[in-house]
Amino acid sequence: MPWTGVFAPVPTPFDGHDRVDPARIRAAFARWLKTPLTGFVVLGSSGEAALLDEDESDLVVATARDLVPRGRPLIVGTGRESTQAAIRAARRAGELGADAVLVRTPGFFKSQMTSDVFVRHYTAVADVSPVPVLLYNFTAVTGVTLQPDAVARLASHPNIAGMKESGGDIAQIADLVAVSSGQAFSLLAGSATTFYAALGAGASGGILALGCVLPDACVRLFDLMAQKRYDEARALQRQLAPLARLLGAVYGVAGLKAALPLIGIDVGVPRPPLVPVPEGGIEALRQALSTFQEAAA
């Protein structure tokens, strides 16, 4: 399938005892499934995947798959530090019904993560994954960067369908689009603060935390760009920017989990060692949401 449109990387709810909370997952998806979002990502960075064990991860995937209808893509984050662990995670995700896996770059041994290492890693995963693989570059979290020369080599793999680039460097996005041109490969933006510019540079869509909170607005921005209504799209991007920044560089996952209750979606609090957003931050989120009618729905 073409990986285009707006996908929401959903948070993982925990209960009062710090356990994955399937009831909260079901209640949240009841809201998200009524929106025009193209599809969903579980166990991404917004899903606090690095803080979950394998059994918890499988529970999240199985619960989400029961809720998300076939034909509406469900992408599962399966990045691990070792190649064999990433392979096992991809296989389990496929068995549980994932439509694709999103595999972040390993980054613990940063100085040794060269383009050749990344090509070997992703090729090994894609060779055996039962579902398409999406590369995932998030330098701010991993401390490493999947460079365009590696992406150029990986884009031709028949089971590598695309990439999420979470940085806001539009020149980097344009380079990634250029090196994968001519391949069946989709470049998805991961930063809502630069979504307009990323689409203008050739991205085919986005995996945006902001889409969990303002799905209609994010999809409208995508549609306006597709219709070449650039002035309207640019104005909407400016309107979205304050909240996008709060959910990104300012508060991250904690900001997403604080914003969602303001629109009636309870996903609990971040898992320690992450901490909730302070009261002043919640007020900033409330102010940023105040101009959007859908926030009060």
Legacy VTK file of the C-alpha trace (Angstrom):
# vtk DataFile Version 3.0
C-alpha trace
ASCII
DATASET POLYDATA
POINTS 297 float
0.000 0.000 0.000
1.149 3.600 -0.510
2.246 5.143 2.779
0.719 8.558 2.408
-1.497 10.704 4.606
-1.495 11.507 8.317
-0.753 8.813 10.885
-1.066 9.314 14.649
1.674 7.860 16.881
-0.530 7.110 19.857
0.585 7.112 23.506
0.518 4.011 25.691
-1.829 4.468 28.662
-0.821 3.147 32.082
-3.069 2.604 35.072
-2.526 3.737 38.653
-0.201 0.792 39.244
2.038 1.574 36.245
0.615 -1.252 34.147
-0.471 -1.046 30.510
-4.171 -0.167 30.583
-6.163 -1.864 27.763
-9.393 -0.175 28.883
-7.878 3.259 28.326
-6.490 2.109 24.956
-9.967 1.067 23.871
-11.563 4.316 25.038
-8.951 6.440 23.265
-9.281 4.558 19.988
-13.052 4.973 20.144
-12.352 8.686 19.631
-9.474 8.428 17.166
-11.289 6.006 14.881
-14.000 8.618 14.290
-11.447 11.043 12.825
-10.085 11.217 9.253
-6.622 9.979 10.288
-5.120 7.633 7.707
-3.801 5.195 10.282
-2.028 4.727 13.574
1.358 3.914 15.062
1.689 2.066 18.362
4.940 1.601 20.265
6.658 4.571 18.705
8.491 7.224 20.667
5.157 8.781 21.669
4.126 5.310 22.858
7.073 5.228 25.302
8.181 2.007 23.591
11.635 2.100 25.141
10.024 1.840 28.590
7.940 -1.276 27.843
8.996 -4.920 28.061
8.163 -7.434 25.339
5.012 -8.804 26.973
3.658 -5.292 27.502
4.490 -4.412 23.912
2.616 -7.436 22.596
-0.412 -6.522 24.724
-0.504 -3.031 23.213
-0.284 -4.386 19.666
-2.933 -7.061 20.193
-5.327 -4.583 21.818
-4.884 -2.010 19.055
-5.279 -4.569 16.283
-8.585 -5.714 17.743
-9.799 -2.116 17.501
-8.350 -0.821 14.240
-10.225 -2.195 11.226
-8.333 -3.912 8.444
-7.689 -1.489 5.652
-6.818 1.277 8.094
-3.072 0.862 8.559
-1.644 -0.099 11.934
2.099 0.447 12.161
4.063 -1.044 15.067
7.352 0.273 16.409
9.837 -2.597 16.608
13.174 -0.858 16.946
15.678 -2.653 19.173
19.385 -2.242 19.822
20.387 -5.606 18.399
19.546 -6.833 14.930
18.243 -10.165 16.216
15.965 -8.471 18.750
14.610 -6.194 16.015
13.950 -9.243 13.833
12.099 -11.018 16.635
10.023 -7.907 17.365
9.110 -7.504 13.687
8.037 -11.127 13.462
5.872 -10.858 16.578
4.276 -7.663 15.317
3.458 -9.338 12.027
1.926 -12.312 13.780
-0.212 -9.949 15.867
-1.562 -8.222 12.773
0.667 -5.211 12.104
0.478 -3.794 8.586
4.043 -2.501 8.796
6.839 -2.070 11.326
8.640 1.163 12.174
12.258 0.383 13.062
14.249 3.126 14.757
17.993 3.261 14.382
19.975 1.502 17.114
22.093 4.093 18.867
23.729 2.792 22.035
27.110 2.307 20.340
26.880 5.672 18.625
30.415 5.969 17.283
30.095 2.637 15.481
26.739 3.326 13.806
28.013 3.997 10.296
25.983 3.907 7.098
27.340 0.427 6.344
26.214 -0.792 9.769
22.734 0.645 9.275
22.428 -0.903 5.824
23.347 -4.333 7.198
20.970 -3.933 10.139
17.939 -2.853 8.136
18.596 -5.306 5.327
18.682 -8.187 7.803
15.389 -7.077 9.355
13.667 -6.431 6.029
14.813 -9.755 4.571
12.734 -11.699 7.099
10.048 -9.285 8.328
6.592 -10.624 7.425
5.357 -7.057 6.808
6.869 -3.952 5.190
9.583 -2.084 7.068
9.666 1.670 7.604
13.026 3.150 8.584
12.934 5.540 11.530
15.393 8.339 12.113
15.062 10.388 15.307
18.453 11.918 15.994
17.266 13.956 18.989
16.499 10.715 20.837
19.043 8.218 19.494
22.011 10.518 18.970
22.689 8.993 15.551
21.544 9.916 12.061
20.501 7.674 9.205
22.234 9.473 6.359
20.892 9.861 2.806
23.606 7.594 1.369
22.335 4.704 3.515
18.708 5.486 2.662
19.584 5.492 -1.051
20.884 1.936 -0.723
17.981 0.737 1.416
15.183 2.309 -0.636
15.563 -0.334 -3.349
14.884 -3.217 -0.948
11.517 -4.747 -1.896
10.387 -4.946 1.747
11.468 -1.449 2.810
8.472 0.757 2.111
9.582 4.121 3.434
10.950 6.157 6.299
9.906 8.436 9.121
12.250 11.401 9.481
11.575 13.115 12.806
13.967 16.012 12.392
12.828 19.403 11.183
15.721 19.928 8.760
13.929 20.490 5.446
17.163 20.219 3.462
17.649 16.748 4.954
14.090 15.799 4.028
14.592 17.065 0.483
17.792 15.010 0.212
15.994 11.898 1.452
13.201 12.420 -1.076
15.760 12.885 -3.844
17.846 9.801 -3.088
14.762 7.578 -2.910
13.165 9.000 -6.057
12.023 6.347 -8.489
11.616 3.725 -5.777
8.410 2.510 -4.138
9.434 4.440 -1.037
7.492 6.970 1.061
9.102 9.693 3.155
6.958 10.564 6.182
7.647 13.671 8.241
7.745 13.328 12.000
7.743 16.989 13.026
4.432 18.857 13.051
6.232 22.191 13.393
7.564 21.840 9.831
4.859 19.659 8.264
3.931 22.242 5.634
7.540 22.646 4.541
8.160 18.886 4.570
5.190 18.280 2.284
6.466 21.032 0.019
9.839 19.282 -0.108
8.210 16.049 -1.262
7.207 14.150 1.877
4.231 11.887 1.238
2.654 12.450 4.638
3.437 12.529 8.315
3.504 10.558 11.536
2.568 13.373 13.882
1.943 13.371 17.633
-0.148 16.468 16.997
-2.486 14.223 15.014
-3.578 12.544 18.249
-4.822 15.899 19.566
-5.883 17.795 16.431
-6.474 15.096 13.816
-8.877 17.104 11.665
-6.524 20.068 11.429
-3.514 17.896 10.561
-5.445 16.063 7.854
-6.743 19.371 6.526
-3.189 20.686 6.206
-2.240 17.571 4.251
-5.286 17.938 2.001
-4.674 21.638 1.381
-1.142 20.879 0.222
-2.391 18.110 -2.061
-4.866 20.608 -3.556
-2.067 23.187 -3.998
-3.908 25.653 -1.754
-0.620 26.815 -0.352
-1.671 30.095 1.251
-4.363 28.362 3.304
-1.979 25.560 4.218
0.693 28.007 5.336
-1.793 29.902 7.495
-2.950 26.660 9.118
0.662 25.647 9.769
1.233 28.923 11.601
-1.866 28.295 13.695
-0.716 24.776 14.585
2.864 25.753 15.382
2.503 26.788 19.068
0.868 23.506 20.091
3.218 21.514 17.864
6.204 23.021 19.661
4.750 22.209 23.083
4.162 18.594 22.081
7.610 18.358 20.528
10.730 20.050 21.777
9.204 21.586 24.904
7.369 18.735 26.670
7.494 15.693 24.375
5.573 12.599 25.459
4.530 14.197 28.743
3.035 17.095 26.792
1.020 14.740 24.613
-0.322 12.930 27.654
-1.209 16.251 29.275
-2.915 17.658 26.175
-5.175 14.691 25.472
-7.270 14.979 28.682
-7.987 18.576 27.687
-9.972 17.194 24.736
-11.519 14.355 26.751
-9.097 11.502 26.047
-7.622 9.963 29.197
-4.284 8.235 28.587
-2.884 8.447 32.099
0.500 9.845 33.020
3.986 9.198 31.638
5.823 6.121 32.869
8.677 6.874 35.272
11.346 8.085 35.007
9.334 10.512 32.869
7.314 13.007 34.896
4.027 14.815 34.189
3.899 18.329 32.796
3.752 21.005 35.528
0.600 23.045 35.992
2.053 25.995 34.110
2.672 23.772 31.123
-0.892 22.487 31.196
-2.148 26.050 31.046
0.121 26.706 28.041
-1.321 23.623 26.330
-4.847 24.795 27.109
-4.142 28.202 25.585
-2.627 26.661 22.462
-5.693 24.456 22.042
-8.190 27.241 22.633
-8.376 28.421 19.030
-9.383 24.990 17.695
-13.059 24.123 17.829
-12.325 20.390 17.651
-10.479 20.639 20.969
-13.772 21.174 22.732
-15.513 18.268 20.985
LINES 1 298
297 0 1 2 3 4 5 6 7 8 9 10 11 12 13 14 15 16 17 18 19 20 21 22 23 24 25 26 27 28 29 30 31 32 33 34 35 36 37 38 39 40 41 42 43 44 45 46 47 48 49 50 51 52 53 54 55 56 57 58 59 60 61 62 63 64 65 66 67 68 69 70 71 72 73 74 75 76 77 78 79 80 81 82 83 84 85 86 87 88 89 90 91 92 93 94 95 96 97 98 99 100 101 102 103 104 105 106 107 108 109 110 111 112 113 114 115 116 117 118 119 120 121 122 123 124 125 126 127 128 129 130 131 132 133 134 135 136 137 138 139 140 141 142 143 144 145 146 147 148 149 150 151 152 153 154 155 156 157 158 159 160 161 162 163 164 165 166 167 168 169 170 171 172 173 174 175 176 177 178 179 180 181 182 183 184 185 186 187 188 189 190 191 192 193 194 195 196 197 198 199 200 201 202 203 204 205 206 207 208 209 210 211 212 213 214 215 216 217 218 219 220 221 222 223 224 225 226 227 228 229 230 231 232 233 234 235 236 237 238 239 240 241 242 243 244 245 246 247 248 249 250 251 252 253 254 255 256 257 258 259 260 261 262 263 264 265 266 267 268 269 270 271 272 273 274 275 276 277 278 279 280 281 282 283 284 285 286 287 288 289 290 291 292 293 294 295 296
